[in-house]
Structure formats: C-alpha cells, structure tokens
Amino acid sequence: MEFSVLMTVYEKEKPYNLRKSLLTSYHQTIKPTEIILVCDGILTQELYDEIEQIKSEIPILKVYQLDTNVGSGPASCFGVEKCNTNLIARMDSDDYCVETRFERQIKAFERNDLTPKS
C-alpha cells in the first residue's frame, strides 16, 4: 500500500528534532512513497542547513516553502495537495516514530478492510 508522510515545520523548531523526526519516518519497516515537508514561513538558517543535509540522506523527501507562517492547519492543507497518494501519515516536526509505526498502521487498515479513497 502506497502512502505519504506529511510534516510541517516552522522557525521555532530545533534542527535536531526535525532531523530525528524525518529520519525516523524514513527508516521504517515499510517505507513511505514520499515524505512531504512544508516549511511554514521563513525558517532559521540552521533549519535550512539541516534540511539541505537531510535531502541527501532521504531521496524521497520533497520540500515546499510557504512565504509566510500560516499555522500548522493551513500548512498541512497545502501539503495534502502536494501528496501523490491517497493515504497520508501526518507527523509533527518533533514527533519520533518507532520503526514499525507505518507497518502496524497499514496492517490495521488491511485487517479492518479500510481502503483509502481519492
């Protein structure tokens, strides 16, 4: 089952948290099809530097920039429009995943015959 990970980040996030969140969402027993990161407004240079470094480690990472900070909800709505799958795992930029998170969630979908619709 294909799925996307959607994450937003804003200027007050710590680069370490963002890095750990992105890496734990990528290093999964079932990998996402894509990871969409929406930069909600202008970030610190440290965050931009971290994102550039992470892009070389996570080839499925797609980064989008909003000109102004609109908040997590509107930034997430923007990100949903950028996702290329019908199933989206939403994460905050300070969330960490156990390596079986997506595997367990997908199995729950399959067990309960829950099929994402477009």
Order of alpha helices (4+ residues) and beta strands (2+ residues): beta-alpha-beta-alpha-beta-alpha-beta-alpha
